[in-house]
Amino acid sequence: MDLKITNDEKHISKTPEITNRYSPAEKEKLAKASRDFESLLTSMMLKSMTKTTSGLFGDESYGGDTFETLFEGELSSYISKNQSLGVAAKLYKKLTGEDLETGAGLPVKKVSDHNASSKTNPTEDGSSGSDAKPIHIKGANNNPAVEPSQSSMNRIGKLDEVIEQASKDFGVDSNIIRSVILAESAGNAKARSVSNAKGLMQLMDSTASSMGVKNVWDPKENIYGGTKYLAGLLRQYNGELKLALAAYNAGPGNVEKYNGVPPFNETRNYISRVMGYLKHLNG
């Protein structure tokens, strides 16, 4: 984003390229700062636009100066959150390489428009209410098979009915769902990561909310929410499983930024684990 320069010694011409990965808490602060900046910019624009008309309430209004300031603040905040000018999203993406979803206070993993328009949110009991066409998976699985522990397989086995129904409802192969659960939580429904991802498929609160999950600790809701999100990513990347898994782990913004699997060891190891479990389960 180009900046207006008034003094070459005090300003930079472009925002710096930042490639560091931020923690969820840091991303939350960056998201809020980006929106606050857009809100301030919008407020300045409103003030400039109404200057020739003596403000929003005119010269003769009682308490107009006070109400005008409050009204401009509320209006600019509403515009930034609901009818964004796009400044906050561009600034946030420049800083993190990830998308800032419209209307959200936090960065969330983005689901493709195709998936959002073709599926309803899970109902309270987790059912989507309809079957989905199976998603065709592309790309050979050349990873060596990885055998899960017996205890994790025992936990996964208790979830078979839920997994099979989620597979049917969202068109995702059931063994892919099992493999993601194994890699994310080893079948532990109470798992919580250091970044506050929760449950069997390690959903962030923002992602769980966008997928219609009301109780992230409920195994059925967690699996339905995670599968729905994964299905959206698979459709977004035309069935390329490795790209969908990379986006599930590191976010679609990073996949877009690096035009493929990001060069993060954590993400690449995650993909290898999931693909290894999948090869074992399909073996």
URTAKA-V947350 format. One record per residue. RES is the residue in one small letter. SS is DSSP state (H for helix, E for strand, C for the rest). Layout:
# URTAKA-V947350
[[RES	SS] [RES	SS]]
This chain:
# URTAKA-V947350
[[m	C] [d	E] [l	C] [k	C] [i	C] [t	C] [n	C] [d	C] [e	C] [k	C] [h	C] [i	C] [s	C] [k	E] [t	C] [p	C] [e	C] [i	C] [t	C] [n	C] [r	C] [y	C] [s	C] [p	H] [a	H] [e	H] [k	H] [e	H] [k	H] [l	H] [a	H] [k	H] [a	H] [s	H] [r	H] [d	H] [f	H] [e	H] [s	H] [l	H] [l	H] [t	H] [s	H] [m	H] [m	H] [l	H] [k	H] [s	H] [m	H] [t	C] [k	H] [t	H] [t	H] [s	C] [g	C] [l	C] [f	C] [g	C] [d	C] [e	C] [s	C] [y	C] [g	C] [g	H] [d	H] [t	H] [f	H] [e	H] [t	H] [l	H] [f	H] [e	H] [g	H] [e	H] [l	H] [s	H] [s	H] [y	H] [i	H] [s	H] [k	H] [n	H] [q	C] [s	C] [l	C] [g	C] [v	H] [a	H] [a	H] [k	H] [l	H] [y	H] [k	H] [k	H] [l	H] [t	H] [g	C] [e	C] [d	C] [l	C] [e	C] [t	C] [g	C] [a	C] [g	C] [l	C] [p	C] [v	C] [k	C] [k	C] [v	C] [s	C] [d	H] [h	H] [n	H] [a	H] [s	H] [s	H] [k	C] [t	C] [n	C] [p	C] [t	C] [e	C] [d	C] [g	C] [s	C] [s	C] [g	C] [s	C] [d	C] [a	C] [k	C] [p	C] [i	C] [h	C] [i	C] [k	E] [g	C] [a	C] [n	C] [n	C] [n	C] [p	C] [a	C] [v	C] [e	C] [p	C] [s	C] [q	H] [s	H] [s	H] [m	H] [n	H] [r	H] [i	H] [g	H] [k	C] [l	C] [d	H] [e	H] [v	H] [i	H] [e	H] [q	H] [a	H] [s	H] [k	H] [d	H] [f	H] [g	C] [v	C] [d	C] [s	H] [n	H] [i	H] [i	H] [r	H] [s	H] [v	H] [i	H] [l	H] [a	H] [e	H] [s	H] [a	C] [g	C] [n	C] [a	C] [k	C] [a	C] [r	E] [s	C] [v	C] [s	C] [n	C] [a	C] [k	E] [g	C] [l	C] [m	C] [q	C] [l	E] [m	C] [d	H] [s	H] [t	H] [a	H] [s	H] [s	H] [m	C] [g	C] [v	C] [k	C] [n	C] [v	C] [w	C] [d	C] [p	H] [k	H] [e	H] [n	H] [i	H] [y	H] [g	H] [g	H] [t	H] [k	H] [y	H] [l	H] [a	H] [g	H] [l	H] [l	H] [r	H] [q	H] [y	C] [n	C] [g	C] [e	E] [l	H] [k	H] [l	H] [a	H] [l	H] [a	H] [a	H] [y	H] [n	H] [a	H] [g	C] [p	H] [g	H] [n	H] [v	H] [e	H] [k	H] [y	C] [n	C] [g	C] [v	C] [p	C] [p	C] [f	C] [n	H] [e	H] [t	H] [r	H] [n	H] [y	H] [i	H] [s	H] [r	H] [v	H] [m	H] [g	H] [y	H] [l	H] [k	H] [h	H] [l	H] [n	H] [g	C]]
